[in-house]
Amino acid sequence: MAMEVTQVLLNAQSVDSTVRKHAEESLRQFQEQNLSVFLLSLSGELAGEDKPVDSRKLAGLILKNALDAKEQHRKYELVQKWLALDVGVKTQIKTCLLQILSSPVPDARSTASQVIAKIAAIELPQKQWPELIGSLLSNIHQVPAHVKQATLETLGYLCEEVSPDVVDQDQVNKILTAVVQGMSANEGNNDVRLAATRALYNALGFAQANFSNDMERDYIMRVVCEATLSPDVKIRQAAFECLVSISSTYYEKLAPYIQDIFNITAKAVREDEEPVALQAIELWSSICDEEIDILEEYGGDFTADSDVPCYYFIKQALPALVPMLLETLLKQEEDQDLDEGAWNLAMAGGTCLGLVARTVGDDIVPLVMPFIEENITKSEWRQREAATYAFGSILEGPSPDKLTSIVNVALNFMLTALTNDPNSHVKDTTAWTLGRIFEFLHGSTVETPIITPGNCPQIIRVLLQSMNDAPNVAEKACGALYFLAQGYEDIGSASPITPYFLEIVKSLLSVTDKEDAGESRLRTAAYETLNEVVRCSTDETAAMVLQLVPIIMTKLHQTLEAEKLSSDEREKQNELQGLLCGCLQVITQKLGASEPTQYAFMQFADQIMNLFLRVFACRSATVHEEAMLAIGAVAHATGPDFAKYMPELYKYLEMGLQNFEEYQVCAVTVGVVGDICRALEDTVLPYCDGIMTQLLKDLSSNQLHRSVKPPIFSCFGDIALAIGENFEKYLMYAMPMLQSAAELSAHTSGADDEMIEYTNLLRNGILEAYSGIFQGFKNSPKTQLLIPYAPHILQFLDSIYMEKDMDDVVMKTAIGVLGDLADTLGSNAGSLIQLSLSCKEFLNECLSSDDHLIKESAEWAKMAISRAISV
């Protein structure tokens, strides 16, 4: 086989699909039958200087994919297989790869670099291959520049793959020394300098100690700043990427360099090529992100001993930074509105300006207003568009008081521009800006309303008219209408848009039928807006919402009738089905929320369910998810009557619960099972064996994404609440699962924010399960079955109280569980609660909480506990 490897690798890239498939199959069999020989022959192929470049590249790629995968469980398998290989084989492969770094062929060197880093990621944490970094560093002093370049590239990939705690500080220092020397201006070879600069970008996470040392930090910063002035555009771009990363990773160390950073970024933004200028703007966006986070976290009140003081770099730079950003707004591209992925100087500048406004608030307004006033009426479209974009960008951040008077003047002007401006760009940005005005300055929280009975009719008329404009303008007009409707969500009966409800709905429906609506985001935007208009509508328009049901049902029916579609058409059809199911979900929720409309809705329930079941039958993941969510809404609206749909629906619930790959579908299905339990109560019993079996399988699988686990635990609680003491037969399976998850989630020391957030979701799911189980067994003769589990539950409550990192949601559920325990077990719980380490403290803390929901739960728990103790 090894003889033919070259030919097979070339065949695997053949244009003839039969040849290609045959070659892929041969490679797969070879890998399964003899992994050692397979990997050796691939590394030999990659090393073969007489082999064709195409076969060498593919050999390297397959080698890399045999060591790593995106899915966690597959990655784990591959790592175990590599670790289990014969040491001699592994050494031979690794030696071979290190030799390839001297190859004259750039593609071979680069591929070998990546494979070496993948192996390092597996072996270094296991304390294997300790000589790797030393042998790479000895290469740095080699004479041929290409060897030096390949070695620096390898060090870069290595830092990207390996976590900093497996490399000791002495080696980190040597890596950084080599990398920073490779970057310096006296390195004559640009390829070496570029590889070094890119390597530094990946090595910054290792440099904590070095950035804490003033001399070392000064040296690194000097070299990075010099590299931003290199004659080579790629080196300048890579150097700015390093600065962007430094500005967020080492924000608190920036003060001595901030003036220099401003000077070099300003020069780049004004004079350099676009890729470099974009990074220079990104640097200021990154500093804004840091300061917004700090100000949000500390609420602006810093004590002397605060961990991360805010240096107010943006506030200090404002007088120079804002004019620089405003200049970029005039550098638009002709057709940027039509290209969804467009990103250019003007867009980056506007985005950064928006972040600056969120960082400094009111201070930005006087700096931007002169630019707007000067340009908004100019004859050149670029100036009108830039002025409008600047205005839209600063609407989030400053206080409504600061903006309301300006917006009141601007509103009329904008409505006229949206109707009459000859330029599509200007209309697009104007509609977007109106959306931002309605999003941030309109709603029940804003004291001075900007939308009044006087201007509301004109606003609606202009927005509906704009829906017939070019798709990009119509899409932004839909967005503005979305926020206009949302602002009246809490108003109760007298919504100013109620009189226009029918006209708005008709306009949106006609937009969804436009030929070109499917080509852009317009159709999606129109349905999202229709959903929001329905969601925020009042009782007065309920009859019209009811009339929408058959219209949307007919549209969904039409998508199911289409036959013989190309794959492209099928994708569009799936997307449309998803939108229509989503729309029916919102309508169902709206009509199900009050009794008279709920009764009227029942006449459509059979037909709707039939359509959803047909959507499942032409199975596609996205549709599946939307239809599943809509079914949850139908269950809620129909209550006990939902039972008649279960025989047909059950197989699809099972499919959803088994869908590990598309874990969002699995999570949605778990949620819908909860909805069904609430609707059916104990008539769900015949289906519980199957559902519980599948949920327990999901929990014990290491393939299922962790985010689905908390909702599964909550679902245990929903089932127990629905079927009461019939949950008895599941206790022996569910309780141990809950206990082991509880132990895992009790302690979070050393976890990062993301992990703490997940842990709190997990705790909440576990507690909701306990709560449902205790409430389900209440007043049943079988409550004594729960007594053995009580000590463990109290211990769990103790330990999460002691950790002091519960969020409010967990706190409310936890104090509720304490009450449920006392309420259901009575005197059997009383004595245990008195023995608990922290129940009393926890209860008192919740009783004095500012959150009225926590307080309410705690007052109820206090009564239940005092009853249990006094018995």
LINBELMO-V192334 format. One line per field, one symbol per residue. ss: DSSP state (@ for helix, = for strand, . for the rest). A space follows every 10 residues. Layout:
BEGIN
ss->???
END
This chain:
BEGIN
ss->.@@@@@@@@@ @.....@@@@ @@@@@@@@@@ @@@.@@@@@@ @@@@@@@... ..@@@@@@@@ @@@@@..... .@@@@@@@@@ @@@@..@@@@ @@@@@@@@@@ .....@@@@@ @@@@@@@@@@ @@@@@@.... .@@@@@@@@. ....@@@@@@ @@@@@@@@@@ @..@@@..@@ @@@@@@@@@@ @@@......@ @@@@@@@@@@ @@@@@@.@@@ @..@@@@@@@ @@@@@@@... ..@@@@@@@@ @@@@@@@@@. @@@.@@@@@@ @@@@@@@@@@ @..@@@@@@@ @@@@@@@@@@ @@@@@@@@.. .......... ..@@@@@@@@ @@@@@@@@.. .......... ....@@@@@@ @@@@@@@@@@ @@@@@@@@@@ @@@@@..... @@@@@@@@@@ @@@......@ @@@@@@@@@@ @@@@@@@@@@ ...@@@@@@@ @@@@@@@@@@ .......... ..@@@@@@@@ @@@@@@.... @@@@@@@@@@ @@@@@@.... .......@@@ @@@@@@@@@@ @@..@@@@.. .@@@@@@@@@ @@@@@...@@ @@@@@@@@@@ @@@@@@@@@@ @.....@@@@ @@@@@@@@@@ @@@@@@@@@@ @@..@@@@@@ @@@@@@@@@@ @@@@@@@... @@@@@@@@@@ @@@@@@@@@@ @@@@@@@@@@ @@@@@@@... ..@@@@@@@@ @@@@@@@@@@ @@@@@@@@@@ @@@@@@@@@@ ......@@@@ @@@@@@@@@@ @@@@@@@@@@ @@@@@@@@@@ @@@@@@.... ..@@@@@@@@ @@@@@@@@@@ @@@@@@@... @@@@@@@@@@ @@@@@@@@@@ @@@....@@@ @@@@@@@@@@ @@@@@.@@@@ @@@@@...@@ @@@@@@@... .@@@@@@@@@ @@@@@@@@@@ .
END
